[in-house]
Amino acid sequence: MKKVLVVLNGTLTPHHVVDTAIKFASNTSSSLHAVFVNYALDLAEYNYPFPNDLSLTRNNLTGKTIAEENAELLESNTKLFKDECQAANIDFYIEPDNEISLGRLMEHSSFSDFILADANENLHQYHIADLLVDAHCPVYLASKEVENVENIILTYDGSFSSIYAIKMYTYLFPELKGLSTALVYITSGRDYKLPQEENIKSWLSKHYSNVHIKILKGDIRIELVNYTKSIPNSLAVMGSFGRSAISRFFHKSLANTVIEDGKSSLFIAHE
């Protein structure tokens, strides 16, 4: 059994994330810890000069304030999640604090096997990319473009970080080992030799029976996006190169590119 921290937008709960969570929990007898984030309105988007009054504005059709409508949506989405978990006979817990801080969320991540969230969600209080940097466990970002994961892309650059991500994915999702799996290495030079070739092939052979190695040449961003585009319903596994400011920027950018342009779900792990 594993414990999955499911981070959801309370008012616009993405069904594909809930569906992914339910399927995983059902197939692995895992427990779900759901956090419904009821973020404050991004008042700057409205260009409203009196932000304290905006939440009191009433909808002409319903007569309810924005805050009241959001509260109803939160309650409805929470109930729907609860009903689906009970119908699937899944162990679950719904976090009562829907104004949870990033720090508190990261505390929960310390006691979770991985975080599951929407790949394209911006939670306004903090961008979803913050989870990639600060989480104390791997992060699985589910794309709405992926109905069912059918192909696995293990991104590899020879670094210990990429190996660590591949190992974490392998240990967390043993039930997916039978899927078509590719180890992808991208080089910008003339050398097409796989780093630590003998070691990585030996390790893969102990865990996978259906894996092939793909070596590409060119810009890592372009080549990785083009490759993920060519592999439908894929889950890309990626490590991170440290936690410096430059590394954070690079990996947020690369992760977003793969998600938005490559149409792939993403599994990211860092030590």
C-alpha positions as CSV (number, residue, x, y, z in Angstrom):
1,M,0.0,0.0,0.0
2,K,1.2,3.5,-0.8
3,K,0.0,6.9,0.4
4,V,-0.7,9.5,-2.4
5,L,-1.1,13.2,-1.7
6,V,-3.7,14.4,-4.2
7,V,-3.6,18.2,-4.7
8,L,-6.8,19.5,-6.4
9,N,-8.3,22.9,-7.3
10,G,-11.3,23.1,-5.0
11,T,-13.5,25.0,-7.4
12,L,-12.4,23.5,-10.8
13,T,-11.5,20.0,-9.8
14,P,-10.0,18.2,-12.8
15,H,-11.7,14.9,-13.4
16,H,-8.7,13.4,-15.1
17,V,-6.7,13.8,-11.9
18,V,-9.4,12.3,-9.7
19,D,-9.8,9.4,-12.3
20,T,-6.0,8.8,-12.2
21,A,-6.0,8.8,-8.4
22,I,-9.0,6.4,-8.2
23,K,-7.5,4.0,-10.7
24,F,-4.1,3.9,-9.0
25,A,-5.6,3.4,-5.5
26,S,-7.9,0.6,-6.8
27,N,-5.1,-1.2,-8.6
28,T,-2.5,-1.0,-5.8
29,S,-4.8,-0.9,-2.6
30,S,-3.3,2.5,-1.8
31,S,-4.6,5.4,0.3
32,L,-5.5,8.8,-1.0
33,H,-4.9,12.1,1.0
34,A,-6.9,14.7,-0.9
35,V,-6.2,18.4,-0.5
36,F,-8.8,20.7,-2.1
37,V,-7.2,24.1,-2.5
38,N,-9.7,26.9,-2.3
39,Y,-7.5,29.7,-3.5
40,A,-8.3,33.4,-3.1
41,L,-9.3,35.2,-6.3
42,D,-6.4,36.6,-8.3
43,L,-7.8,40.1,-8.0
44,A,-5.2,41.6,-10.3
45,E,-6.7,39.6,-13.2
46,Y,-9.9,41.5,-12.8
47,N,-8.2,44.9,-12.8
48,Y,-10.6,45.8,-9.9
49,P,-9.7,48.9,-7.9
50,F,-11.4,47.7,-4.7
51,P,-10.3,44.1,-4.2
52,N,-11.8,43.8,-0.7
53,D,-15.3,44.3,-2.3
54,L,-14.9,41.9,-5.2
55,S,-15.8,38.7,-3.4
56,L,-19.0,40.4,-2.3
57,T,-20.1,41.0,-5.9
58,R,-23.3,39.1,-6.6
59,N,-24.0,37.0,-9.7
60,N,-27.0,38.5,-11.5
61,L,-28.3,35.0,-12.3
62,T,-27.9,33.3,-8.9
63,G,-27.9,36.3,-6.5
64,K,-24.9,34.7,-4.7
65,T,-21.5,36.3,-4.1
66,I,-18.4,34.9,-5.7
67,A,-17.3,33.6,-2.3
68,E,-20.6,31.8,-1.8
69,E,-20.5,30.2,-5.2
70,N,-16.9,29.1,-4.7
71,A,-17.8,27.6,-1.3
72,E,-20.7,25.6,-3.0
73,L,-18.4,24.4,-5.7
74,L,-15.8,23.3,-3.2
75,E,-18.4,21.4,-1.2
76,S,-19.8,19.8,-4.3
77,N,-16.4,18.7,-5.6
78,T,-15.4,17.4,-2.2
79,K,-18.6,15.3,-2.0
80,L,-18.1,13.9,-5.5
81,F,-14.5,12.8,-4.6
82,K,-15.8,11.2,-1.4
83,D,-18.6,9.4,-3.3
84,E,-16.2,8.0,-6.0
85,C,-13.7,6.8,-3.3
86,Q,-16.5,5.1,-1.4
87,A,-17.9,3.5,-4.5
88,A,-14.5,2.1,-5.4
89,N,-13.9,1.0,-1.8
90,I,-10.8,3.1,-1.5
91,D,-9.1,4.3,1.8
92,F,-9.1,8.1,1.7
93,Y,-8.8,11.2,3.8
94,I,-9.9,14.7,2.8
95,E,-7.8,17.5,4.3
96,P,-10.2,19.9,6.2
97,D,-7.9,22.9,5.7
98,N,-8.7,24.2,2.2
99,E,-6.6,27.4,2.7
100,I,-3.5,25.3,3.2
101,S,-0.1,27.0,2.9
102,L,2.7,25.7,0.6
103,G,4.8,25.0,3.8
104,R,2.1,22.9,5.3
105,L,1.5,21.1,2.0
106,M,5.2,20.3,1.9
107,E,5.0,18.9,5.4
108,H,2.4,16.4,4.2
109,S,4.6,15.5,1.2
110,S,7.2,14.3,3.7
111,F,4.8,11.5,4.8
112,S,3.5,10.7,1.3
113,D,5.0,8.3,-1.4
114,F,4.2,10.8,-4.1
115,I,2.1,13.9,-5.0
116,L,-0.5,13.7,-7.7
117,A,-1.7,16.9,-9.3
118,D,-2.9,18.4,-12.5
119,A,-0.1,19.1,-15.0
120,N,-1.7,22.3,-16.3
121,E,-3.0,23.8,-13.1
122,N,-1.9,27.1,-11.6
123,L,-3.1,27.1,-8.0
124,H,-2.6,30.9,-7.7
125,Q,-1.4,30.7,-4.1
126,Y,1.6,29.0,-5.6
127,H,2.4,27.7,-9.0
128,I,2.2,23.9,-9.5
129,A,5.9,24.1,-10.5
130,D,6.7,25.0,-6.9
131,L,5.8,21.4,-6.0
132,L,8.6,20.2,-8.3
133,V,11.2,22.0,-6.4
134,D,10.1,21.9,-2.8
135,A,8.3,18.6,-2.4
136,H,9.8,15.9,-0.2
137,C,8.6,13.1,-2.4
138,P,8.2,12.6,-6.2
139,V,5.6,14.5,-8.1
140,Y,3.2,13.0,-10.7
141,L,1.7,15.6,-12.9
142,A,-1.3,14.1,-14.8
143,S,-2.0,15.6,-18.3
144,K,-5.6,15.8,-19.5
145,E,-4.2,14.7,-22.9
146,V,-3.4,11.2,-21.5
147,E,-6.5,9.1,-21.0
148,N,-4.6,6.0,-20.0
149,V,-0.9,5.6,-19.7
150,E,0.3,3.2,-22.3
151,N,3.9,4.2,-22.9
152,I,6.8,5.1,-20.5
153,I,9.6,7.4,-21.4
154,L,12.6,7.2,-19.0
155,T,14.7,10.3,-19.7
156,Y,18.4,9.7,-19.0
157,D,21.4,11.9,-19.2
158,G,23.9,9.8,-17.3
159,S,23.5,11.9,-14.1
160,F,22.7,10.4,-10.7
161,S,19.7,12.6,-10.6
162,S,18.2,10.9,-13.7
163,I,19.0,7.5,-12.4
164,Y,17.4,8.3,-9.1
165,A,14.2,9.4,-10.8
166,I,14.1,6.2,-12.9
167,K,14.6,4.1,-9.7
168,M,11.9,5.9,-7.8
169,Y,9.5,5.4,-10.6
170,T,10.3,1.8,-10.9
171,Y,9.9,1.2,-7.2
172,L,6.6,3.1,-7.0
173,F,4.9,1.7,-10.1
174,P,5.9,-1.9,-10.4
175,E,2.5,-2.6,-12.0
176,L,3.5,-0.5,-15.1
177,K,6.6,-2.5,-15.9
178,G,4.8,-4.5,-18.6
179,L,4.1,-1.3,-20.6
180,S,6.2,-0.3,-23.6
181,T,9.2,1.5,-22.1
182,A,11.9,3.6,-23.7
183,L,15.1,4.9,-22.1
184,V,15.8,8.1,-24.0
185,Y,19.2,9.8,-24.1
186,I,19.7,13.1,-26.0
187,T,23.1,14.2,-27.0
188,S,24.2,17.5,-28.5
189,G,27.6,16.3,-29.5
190,R,29.0,13.7,-31.9
191,D,29.2,10.9,-29.3
192,Y,26.3,8.6,-29.5
193,K,27.6,6.4,-26.7
194,L,25.2,5.9,-23.7
195,P,26.8,7.2,-20.5
196,Q,27.5,4.3,-18.1
197,E,26.1,2.0,-20.8
198,E,27.1,-1.3,-19.2
199,N,25.8,-0.3,-15.8
200,I,22.4,1.2,-16.9
201,K,21.7,-1.7,-19.2
202,S,22.5,-4.2,-16.5
203,W,20.2,-2.4,-14.0
204,L,17.4,-2.1,-16.6
205,S,17.6,-5.9,-17.4
206,K,16.9,-6.7,-13.7
207,H,13.7,-4.7,-13.7
208,Y,12.3,-4.5,-17.2
209,S,11.6,-7.1,-19.9
210,N,10.1,-4.7,-22.4
211,V,12.5,-1.7,-22.6
212,H,14.4,-0.3,-25.6
213,I,17.0,2.4,-25.8
214,K,16.5,5.5,-27.9
215,I,19.5,7.8,-28.6
216,L,18.6,11.2,-30.1
217,K,20.9,14.1,-31.2
218,G,20.1,17.8,-30.9
219,D,18.7,20.3,-28.5
220,I,17.3,18.5,-25.4
221,R,14.2,20.6,-25.3
222,I,13.3,20.3,-28.9
223,E,14.1,16.6,-29.2
224,L,12.4,15.6,-26.0
225,V,9.2,17.5,-27.0
226,N,9.2,16.0,-30.5
227,Y,9.7,12.5,-29.1
228,T,6.9,12.8,-26.5
229,K,4.6,14.1,-29.2
230,S,5.3,11.0,-31.2
231,I,4.4,8.7,-28.3
232,P,0.7,9.0,-27.4
233,N,-0.6,8.4,-23.9
234,S,2.9,8.6,-22.4
235,L,4.4,9.2,-19.0
236,A,7.8,10.9,-19.0
237,V,10.1,10.2,-16.1
238,M,12.6,13.1,-15.3
239,G,15.1,13.9,-12.6
240,S,16.3,17.3,-11.5
241,F,19.8,18.8,-11.6
242,G,20.0,20.1,-8.0
243,R,18.1,22.9,-6.3
244,S,20.0,26.1,-7.2
245,A,18.1,29.1,-8.6
246,I,19.4,28.3,-12.2
247,S,18.5,24.7,-11.9
248,R,15.0,25.5,-10.6
249,F,14.4,27.8,-13.6
250,F,15.7,25.3,-16.1
251,H,13.6,22.4,-14.8
252,K,10.4,24.3,-14.4
253,S,10.8,25.5,-18.0
254,L,11.7,22.1,-19.4
255,A,8.9,20.4,-17.4
256,N,6.3,22.9,-18.6
257,T,7.5,22.5,-22.2
258,V,7.2,18.7,-22.1
259,I,3.7,19.0,-20.5
260,E,2.3,21.8,-22.7
261,D,4.0,20.9,-26.1
262,G,4.7,17.2,-25.6
263,K,1.2,16.4,-24.3
264,S,2.7,13.9,-21.8
265,S,2.1,13.3,-18.1
266,L,5.3,13.8,-16.1
267,F,6.9,12.1,-13.1
268,I,9.6,14.1,-11.4
269,A,11.8,13.0,-8.5
270,H,14.8,14.7,-6.9
271,E,16.9,13.7,-3.9
